[in-house]
Amino acid sequence: MLKKLLKAFGVILGLFFVLIIGAAIFSPEKVPESQTLFTQQLNEFRTTAKDVEESANQIQIKKLEAMYDSFINENREVKDWYAEVVSISESDDGSILIKTTYEGDQHDSYLDYAQLFNLIIEKEHGVKALGHLKQGDDIFFSGSLGEEMSITFSGSLEQPEYYFKPKSVKLALDGQTIDL
């Protein structure tokens, strides 16, 4: 009996340890409430889309696509949204493109789906301040997202992608704001 209790205690202790490590790595404190809400709404559309596609009802599919299009292309002002740098490149005109991704809540069922934010930085002081970024760095951006750029409905649903010029960025949530 004692062995069973010790084994159960060990399992519980192990799970607790995993939760603590997970909370430290995937801290939701980085992500503002508006971004969390956006991700939750996106996941609701994903769930509904699966159900509607299985029903094979073209009328419902068209309605859902229209509702989703309205949601995803809303001219959304964002403040301090979080993403992780995937890559950075320079164009001929001296501007840089910072490709970023946000994987969403680590507990959601759409963990394989990401949100892609491509930040176009044109101003020289922004290029100088951000040109050192590398894959895995955190970035927080503010501005107007504008339209989602995927070609297909399924692409937009699985990995919405935005190209835009942020108004400002930070390299840490409590860090210095770089106005662009």
Long-range contacts (C-beta under 8 A, 24 or more apart in sequence): 22-106, 26-106, 28-105, 29-173, 30-82, 30-138, 30-140, 30-173, 31-81, 31-82, 31-102, 32-79, 32-80, 32-81, 32-82, 34-78, 34-79, 34-81, 35-78, 35-81, 35-82, 35-102, 36-105, 38-76, 39-102, 39-104, 39-105, 39-108, 39-115, 40-105, 41-71, 42-72, 42-104, 42-110, 42-115, 42-157, 42-160, 43-104, 43-108, 43-109, 43-110, 45-71, 45-157, 46-110, 46-113, 46-157, 46-158, 49-157, 65-153, 68-153, 68-156, 68-157, 72-148, 72-156, 72-160, 73-147, 73-148, 75-144, 75-145, 75-146, 76-144, 76-145, 77-143, 77-144, 77-145, 78-141, 78-142, 78-143, 78-144, 78-145, 79-142, 80-140, 80-141, 80-142, 80-170, 80-173, 81-117, 81-140, 81-141, 81-142, 82-138, 82-139, 82-140, 82-173, 83-115, 83-117, 83-138, 83-139, 83-140, 83-141, 84-136, 84-137, 84-138, 84-139, 85-133, 85-134, 85-135, 85-136, 85-137, 85-138, 85-139, 86-135, 87-135, 88-130, 88-131, 88-133, 88-134, 90-127, 90-131, 93-122, 94-122, 94-124, 94-127, 95-120, 95-121, 95-122, 95-127, 96-120, 96-121, 96-127, 96-130, 96-131, 97-121, 98-130, 98-133, 98-139, 100-139, 100-141, 113-158, 113-159, 114-159, 115-159, 115-160, 115-161, 115-162, 116-159, 116-160, 116-161, 116-162, 117-141, 117-145, 117-161, 117-162, 117-164, 118-161, 118-162, 118-163, 118-164, 119-164, 119-165, 119-166, 119-169, 120-163, 120-164, 120-165, 121-165, 121-166, 121-169, 121-180, 122-165, 122-180, 123-180, 125-178, 126-169, 126-178, 126-180, 129-178, 130-169, 130-178, 133-171, 137-171, 138-171, 138-172, 139-169, 139-170, 139-171, 140-169, 140-170, 140-171, 140-172, 140-173, 140-175, 141-166, 141-168, 141-169, 141-170, 142-166, 142-167, 142-168, 142-169, 143-167, 143-168
